Every structure is written in structure tokens, then in C-alpha cells.
Amino acid sequence: MRQHPVVAVRPNEEAPIPDGTWPTNIPAVAQVLREGLDLGPGVTFVVGENGSGKSTLVEGIAIAYGLSPEGGSRQAQHRTRPSESPLSDWLRLQRGVGAHRWGFFLRAETMHSFYTYLEENPSLRGDVPFHEMSHGESFLALLDSRFDDPGFYCLDEPEAALSFHSTLTLIAVLQRIADEGGQVLCATHSPVLAALPGAAILEVGEWGLRPAAWEDLEIVNHWRSFLGQPQRLAGMAEQKASRRRGRPRGGTDSRERIMSAAVDEFGAQGYDGATVRSIAARAGVDSALVHHYFGTKADLFAEAAGIPLRPDLDVPEILAGPKDEAGARLVRYVLDAFEKPDVRRRGVLLLRTAIGSRLTTPLLAGFLSRELLSRVARRLDVEDADLRAALVASQIAGMLIGRYVLQLPALAGASVDELVRRVGPTVQRYLLD
């Protein structure tokens, strides 16, 4: 079974310790140099403001893969003025077993010189006259001629040349590449592009690099606000110009106000209805401050609800291992966690509350449905993935309630190994059989 082209990005032995020098002073770059970065199959978008480091990351990974710094494939040799950061010299890529080797780097700002290079070095396949086309038409022609194999594709702000309808064409191309076993890493400002179904999103900013849901992205909230009241553009621009750069402003009670607002907003709107923006508005703070203190909406809900585990973050990695052992790994993960006294205490409290509360039950169900079950379903290549994921959740929830809440004697007295042996096959059947 083929893996995707790049499984992980790791700092090599020459990587410096992040300090105040560029580019290690960019939080996202510093995080990759400290912790590395795991990349999943399919499409991954890197989203952030200007200067946040998204293009630097994509550029560094593309060059480390062997792609031309100014765009093109592994064979492209054109150069104008070297401007790339040294990041690629500090990275080591973990290649996928049996993965396709083809790759291409589409870098919006250097495509003009790349077209000239293609004219001077015509390929055997033949090319259209890129320079005689509009900016957007030339991009679409390049997609048609170069994005045709399931390799590793790095794109840096490809939406720069594309209209709304042309962006939809790009989305279709990226979806086809993912469906055929290829992999895409794309830096973008486009909320349309980032909405590609099933894509992973990494948001970069002062916090570094973190997974994010599309509806929680700052760029999505900004566009939603603007399109709702376009006359506010002047006021938004003035506010942006006067805003202090660096860590968002917040008083000593800001964190407490955000938490209180989150509890009220989740209670009033439900998990799906509440957004980081609406919670920030209720708390009277900028949404960046919510991200600064808590991270994503899922992170904030987990803390507000006292959720002792984050299966939405861990389960996809558990399912990424050998498929024939996925059920046992999942059951052991949950039971091992609940054997820890603090996790068990908080978990039992949450389970008891969910069982008897008309408010907590739908909130917890909304969180699990969006943040856990939908992620599990995307990992399962079967038609009834949503039902299978829900059955897994019901099986594990029933086991936890019987063992830790009702404390049924035989179930409470069984060892973890025994329960893994007996429950694991059932979960395995729900998952994949």
C-alpha cells in the first residue's frame, strides 16, 4: 500500500535553536524547528496573515523536497534572484513508503519568469503560449498541463490570479489529486479555496502553527463580517491601522470573561451555532484574544466543559496505524486514559452530567459529531462511514458508563487487557468489517 509523498517534516542536525534572527523568529517556523510537523494525506492548507510565515513554510518544504525555489518541478533549473530563506537547509522530510516522486511548486509571484523559462526550454509535451494569456488563464493552463500525476504539490497563494469561478476549477483539480493518492500543501488567503471538503487546515500566527476548523478561521470571520455589512469597510480599515501589533490586548480578567462568555454562548447557541467570533463579541474582546488564550473553538469547549481527553486530536492518529489493529488501539487508548485518577474523576463527572442534563447532552453530542466522528468518518474508506463512527462512539460510551459510572461489578473488575481483548473486535467490526 502506497503512502502519501511526505509523511512528516523534521528539523535536521543542522537546524538552529530558534532565536531573534529571521526566519527563526517567525513563531510558525520556530515551532517546526522545535517540534517538526506531521502531514496527512490529501490537501493541507496553511492559512494566516501577511508575514505570519505560511509562504516561508511552504517554500522551505518545497525546496527540501527538491523542487525549484522559483517554481516548477524537480527538473526546473531557472533562477533569477535568490530570495528564499535558509529553512530548507534545516529540514529533513520523512518520505512515504512507495509514494510517487513527482512534484511541482506553483509560486504565484514567480510564474512570469517561469513562463519565460518554459519558452526557452520547451518540453516534449509542448506548451501553450503562457505569456499571450491573461494571468488567470495561464494559471489554469499550467494546472491542466502539470497537475496530472498523484505526486507532491506545493502552492503559494495560487488564488492571486484566479477569479471566483477559476478558484472552483482549482478546487476540483486539488480534489482530483487527493482522490488519486497525491498530496497538496497550499498557502492561501482564500476562504473559498480553504473550504475544500475534507482538507486539513493549519492556521499560522503569533501562536505558531495549529489545526483549525474552516468556520473558526480569522479570514472567514473577516469576510463574513464584511459581506454582511460592506459599508463598515472604512471603519474596519481604520481599526486595523490603529491596532497594536504583537500580543493581543487583554486585561487580567480577559481570560475569565472569555470563559464565562463561552459557557453562555455554547449554552445559548449549541456547539455548532457558537463561533469564536460570537464568543469574543459576548466577552467584549477581539477574537484574536480568544485564540491567544484557548486556541480553537474545540480547545475552548473542551476546557469549558471539563473534557478530560481530546480524542478529536488523538483518534485520527490512532486510526492512521495498521487497520487490522485499529479497534484494539482505540479501546486501549480510552481505557488507559480513564485509569488515571484525574482523568477518571473529570470523565465520570462529565458522563454523569451528560446523562442527566438536557443542556449538556446536545452540547457534548455536537462536539463529538463535528470534532471526532466527522474526522473518524473521513479516515474510513467506506460508504456508511458516518454510521460506523457513531456506532464506535456508542460502544465506547456504553463501556465507560458501565465500568466507571454504574460500576457494574464484572465490568468494573475486569482488567484493561481483558476489555481490550473482548471489546476491541466489536469496535474493529464497526470500523472496517
Secondary structure, DSSP 8 states (H G I E B T S, - for coil): ----SEEEEEE-TT-----SSTTTTSHHHHHHHHH-EE--SEEEEEE--TTSSHHHHHHHHHHHHT--TTSB-TT----SS----GGGGGEEEEE-TT----EEEEEGGGHHHHHHHHHHS--TT----GGGS-HHHHHHHHHHHH--SSSEEEEESGGGG--HHHHHHHHHHHHHHHHTT-EEEEEE--HHHHT-TT-EEEEEETTEEEE--GGG-HHHHHHHHHHH-GGGHHHHHHHHHHS-SSS----TTHHHHHHHHHHHHHHHHHHHH--HHHHHHHHTS-HHHHHHHH-SHHHHHHHHHT-S--HHHHHHHHHTS-GGGHHHHHHHHHHHHHTSHHHHHHHHHHHHHHHH-TTHHHHHHHHIIIIIIHHHHHH--STTHHHHHHHHHHHHHHHHIIIIIS--HHHHHS-HHHHHHHHHHHHHHHHT-
